[in-house]
Amino acid sequence: MNIELLESLSNQFGPSGFESSVTGIIKGNVSQLSRDLKIDALGNLIMRIGDEGPRVLLSAHVDEVGVIITHVDQRGFIRVAPLGGIDPWVMIGQELVFRTRRGELIRGVVGIDPPHLRREKPPNRFEELYVDAGFTSREEASKAGVVPGIPGTFSTVMVHSGDVIMGKALDDRLGAYALIEVARRIRSSNATFFFAWNTQEEVGLRGIQAVINGINPELAIVVETTVAADVPSNPEEQWITRLGGGAAIRAMDRSMITNPTLLEKATAILESKGVKYQLQVNPYGGTDAGAIHVHGTGVPTLVVSTPARYIHAPRSIALMSDVDAVISSLSLLLENINYLVSPLY
């Protein structure tokens, strides 16, 4: 595993709609793999490998959940709204980083009264949160470039120990990393592969819709990071996925039911080579597959994910061995792509 590349992706600033620095890193790591590489009007990075056979899309979103400044008051305190699904209570006391239009990074902390002064429960709505960046006035904040419309996210720095990865934006920088590694492993192509590192998934599957409009794939594989629910607060029957279980192959979620023949073919391929995987049934969440599989007259779509605990929070935990299982799964599926694409009904 290229842990330095993964660290760079995790640490990079890239909330929904502001992903350019992330795609820049990815472009620098894949540009030698194909001459057909472009960034479209929504910021999606799309790379084509091969020009024969079925059109196959592999995608991973590069955006992370974050915030956007809505107001700066007369004393310089900052109000924010969420970009993506963040529970307000996970924000309290956290350090955030904002990127101004000049590209400068400004840090602040989500305010919370110490227990000595607290008279009520901590805030549980975004409207109640404020960020303190040390400004004394609106004018001082404005001179620093801190104005409404400026994005922010958690300032977490990724760390690792043994098999364990801990950092921000693992949803879905783990998927973005896996796609880079899979693209590097392609030696010959019996299909036309489109690798897409797409934007704005966390705010409504926006980037991927531009991607599929331009590609019109015959088959798609979405590479995600998903909820690992193997924590003390959940009984075992509610473990949607677990750390150490390998790649999560999705049978259904709120936005898509995987074609049963495609699911059977994919799992048979993995089992034939002893690749570790776990089946995932997630009645709550969704992915870019929700938009892809209903495109045009329909696109058979598979979702392959790395499980991670505490996604959409300042820090998530995942295992390198699970990331490796995702990379191995994807590489094996691509080697058998004609079998996957063959008639499903």
N, C-alpha and C positions, 0 to 999 in steps of 0.2 A: 504494500500500500504506500502511495505517495502522501505521507502524512503532512508534508509541508504544503502541498497543493490543497489538501482538504482544509488545513488551518486557514490558508489564504481565502478560500471561498467562504468559510464559516464567519471569519472575522470581518469580511468586506461589508460595507454599507450598501443596502439594497432593498429598502421597503418597496411595496407595490407602487409601480409607476416611476420608480427612481432606481432602476436596476443596472444602469449603464456601466458602472465600475465592475460589477460582477461579470457581465457579458464580456467586458474587456479582458478580464483574466482568462475566461474560457476561450475566447478567440485566440489569444496568444498561445494557448496550449494545444489547439487543434488545427491551426491555420496550415500546418505542413501536411495535414492528412488529406486535403481536398482543395482543388482550385475553385470549386463551386461553393462559396461561402458568402453569406450576405446577412445584413441586419435590416429588417423591414421597418415600416413606418411606426409600428408599435414597440420597437426595440427587441423583437424576437431575433435570436441568432439561429440561423438555419444553415445546415451543412448537408450536402448531397455526396454520397459515395456510391458509385455504380450507376449504370445507365441501361440495364437490361432487367427483365423480369418484373415481378409485382412491385408496386409502390408501397413501401413500408415506412411508417412513421414511428420514430422513437422520441419521446419527449420527456422533459423534466422542467418544472418551473423554477425560475431563479429568484423570484421575489420572496421576501420574508414579511411577516406581520410587522407593523410599525405604527407610527402616529403622524399626524400632520397638524401644524400649529393653526389654531382658529382665532386666537386673540392674545394680545399682550396688554396687560393693564397698566395703569399709570405708575405703579411701583415696580414694573418690570417682571411681574410674575406671568408665566406662560400657561395658556389653556390649550388643550389638544383634543383631537378626535381620533378614533382608531382607523388604521388602514388594515382591514382584515379582522379576524376573530380573536380578540384579546379580552380576557376577563379583567375588569378594572382593578380588582383586588390584587392581581399579580404585579401591578405597576407600582404599588405603594413602596416608597423607600428605594426604588431602583434608580440607578444612574442611566440616563439616556444621552444619546449623542445626536445632534442636529447638523445637517449639512446645508450651509447657506448657498445662495446663488453664485457666490464667488468661489465655492468649493471648500470653504473653511469649515472646520468641525468645531462645534460649540457643545460643551457638556453641561448637563444640569441634572438635578435629582428630583424625583417626584416627592413632593412634600408630605410629611406626616408629623403630627404633633407627638412629642414624647409622652409616655404613659402618665407622667406626673401632671400633664396639663389636659389630657384627653377627657372630655366629658361625655362623648358619644362614641358609637362604634366607628371604625375607620370608614372612609368613603367607599361606596360600592357602585357608583355611577361615574362615567367619564366626566360628566358635567361638574362633578365635585372635585376632580383632581386638578392639581396645579403643579407646574414644574418651576423650580428655583434654579436659575443659572447664575445667581449672584448679581444680577442687574439691579440698579436702584431706581430706574425710570424706564418708561417706554422709549424715550429718545435714546438712551444708552443702548438698549436692546436693538433698536433699529439701526444705529450706527454699526453694530456688530453683525448686521445682516439677519437678525432674528425678527421675522415679520410673519404675518399670516401666509400660509401656503408652503412654508418650509417643512420638509419631512424630517422625521427622527426615528430612531430605533434603539434597541438595547445596546449597551456598550461592552457587552460580554466578550471576553477573549477565550478562545477555545484552548482546552488543555486535554491531555491524554495520559493514561497510565495503564500499561499492559494492554488489555483488549478494550478498555473503556475509553470512550470519547465523551467529552462534556463541553457543550458550547451552544451558541445561539444559532438560529437559522438552519439547524439541521434539516428542518422541513423547508425547502427541499434541496439544500446544498449537497446533502448526501446523494440524492438522485442525480444532480448535476455532475457531481464528481464521478459517479458510476458510469454515466453516459460517455464522459471523456475516456475512461479506461476501456470501455467496450469498443468505442470507435477505434482506439489504438490497436485493438486485437484483431480487427478485420483484416484477413490476408487475401481473400478473394471474395467476389460478390456475385451471388446468383440472384440478386434482387437489386432494386433501386432503393437504397436506404436514405431516408431523410432524418437527420438528427436535429432536433429542435430544443433549444434552451429558451423557453418561453416566459413571458412576463405576465404580471397581474392575475395570477391564479387566485390569490388570496382575497381578491375583491370582486370575484364573479367570473372566473374562467375567461377573461377577456383576450389575453394574448393568443391563446391557443386557437381561438376562432379565426383570427387572421391567418394563422399558420395553415389550418386545414382548408381554408378557402383557396389558398395558393397551391396546395399540394394535391388535394383530393386523394388521400391514401386509400389503399385496398385493405390494409390491416394496420393496426396501431398498437403500440406497447407504451403505456405510461409508466414512468419510473418515479416513484413517490417515496415519501417518508410518512409513516403511519403511526397510529396510537398503539403503544405498548402499554397494556392495562394491567400488567402483572405487578401490582402494588398492594400494600396492606389494606387499602380502603375498598378494594374490589374482590368479591368472591371469585374463585377460579372459573366458574361458568361464565363470568363476564370478561375474561381475558380475551379481548378481541385478537391481540397478538401478544407475544412475549419476547423479551430479550433472549438471545441465544437459540431461538427457534428457526433461524435461517430466513430466507426470503419469504415475504408474505405474498401469497398469490390470492388475489381477491375474487371471491365467488359472487358477492353482491355488496352494494352499499346503497345509500339513499338516492344516488343519481344514476346507477347502472346495475343491471343484472348481467353478468358475464355470459356470453354464449356458451351453453353447456358443452358443446362439442369442442370448441376452442379450449375451454378449461381442461377438459379431459385429455386433449392432445398435449397441452403444455405440461401438465403434471406427469403424464406418461413419459415424456422426454426427460424431465428432471429425474424421475425415479429410475429410468434406465441407466443413468450415469451416477446415481447415488448422491445427487445434489440435495442438500438440506433445504427443505421449505416447509411452510405452514400455510394451511388454508385459512383465509380471513373472510368472515361474514361480519360486516359493519353496517348496522341499520341506521347509523347516525350521520356519518360524514360523506363526503363526495370528493371527486378529483376532476381533472381535466377530461377524463374519460367520459364524464357525463355529457360534455359538449361534443366530443369526437364521435361517439358511437351513433349519434342520430344525425350526423352530417350527411347531406345528399340523400342517397337511398339507403344509407346505413353503412357503418364501418365496424367490423368485428374488432373489439378492443380488449386488451388484456392489461391488468394493472399489477406491477411487481414492485413491492415496497420494502424498505428497511424499517423495522420496528424501532421506535424511540419513545422513551418516557418523557412526559412533560413538554410536549410540543406546544407551540404558541405561547411560550413563556420565556423568561430571560435566559434560562439554561435548559437544555435537553440532554438526555443520556442515551447513547447508543453503543453498539459493539462493533469493532472493526471486523470481527468474524462474520457478522450478519451482512455488513457492506460487501465483503468478499463473496458471500453466498449470492447476493443480488447480482454482482458482476459475472460470476460463473453461470448463474441462471440465464441471464440475458445473452451471454456469448453462446451458450448451448442452444437457446431458442433460435438465434440468428443462423446458426449452422444448419438448423432444420426448418428454415423459413418456408420452403416450398410445401412441406408437409403441413405446416400451420395454416398456410393460405389456401390449401386445397378445399373443395366445397365443404361447407359446414352444415348444409341442410340437404 
